């Protein structure tokens, strides 16, 4: 079923980062459900057979390879820029190169190739980690000086994309997803189930701070809408489902693996952060993230709902059921 009335049917669409989680699902749905002629770029092309099976043409291209990216842009009508540095390898220099410089290069090459619309995948992390306000709407200034490298460079990359859009005359729009979960999600699904299953601490304090998830297909719905709606030009949109508490969030994963999520007080979590750094425990925990766990922040998608008709078609209960089925099929759960 088309979410955008087949507005991209027969059109040439490029998805950068199509070998990753978000880009892969987006490319798959563009080809399978929307009838678009989809090219996807990435590095590990063998990792996504489901994307190829959907009819996507995959091209090996590094974000910073100007000639490969220029070639991929030729003849495209819409570009979804999803590829990014996610914090797993390299430091600040690599983050800036991939999230800022490569984004600017992609916009320039898209404009040069005559692409009509460029959809930038940003993040709610661009507001600050944690944000300076709790009710974070799209007119909240992005935090380009925050401590967290990922959020800082995503903010800089988005700002630069919009600047170049105006300068070069290409339509630019952006989505700012929350915690993206679902089948194939590494950070907020696979890693979460592993932590809960191993009995690692995942809830800090009373657990009543807010998580702001978005199921992968709800996010893809929003991305498709930003690609075709005229109202989206020059605009950025929060893409989140209704908030839940971290008690509720980790409760879903606890039910899946039959374990009660482990809770520790905040003072103990601060000690754990130090041990994590000294002993290289590789836990997804640092001081900014710990502060986030204690906040009741919200990133309402009201603007996307009003301007684009965005709705969270999949509830968190349904999304977690779909996710659990995939985790069992893939052997992450018995």
Secondary structure as UniProt FT lines:
FT   TURN            5..10
FT   STRAND          12..16
FT   TURN            17..19
FT   HELIX           21..32
FT   STRAND          37..42
FT   HELIX           45..47
FT   HELIX           49..53
FT   TURN            54..55
FT   STRAND          57..60
FT   TURN            63..64
FT   HELIX           66..73
FT   TURN            74..75
FT   STRAND          78..81
FT   HELIX           92..96
FT   HELIX           97..101
FT   HELIX           102..112
FT   TURN            113..114
FT   STRAND          117..121
FT   HELIX           124..127
FT   TURN            138..139
FT   TURN            144..145
FT   HELIX           149..168
FT   STRAND          171..177
FT   STRAND          179..181
FT   TURN            183..184
FT   HELIX           186..190
FT   HELIX           191..197
FT   TURN            198..199
FT   STRAND          201..204
FT   TURN            205..206
FT   STRAND          210..211
FT   STRAND          213..215
FT   HELIX           216..228
FT   HELIX           230..232
FT   TURN            233..234
FT   STRAND          236..239
FT   STRAND          244..245
FT   HELIX           246..257
FT   STRAND          262..264
FT   HELIX           266..279
FT   HELIX           287..294
FT   HELIX           302..308
FT   HELIX           316..329
FT   TURN            330..331
//
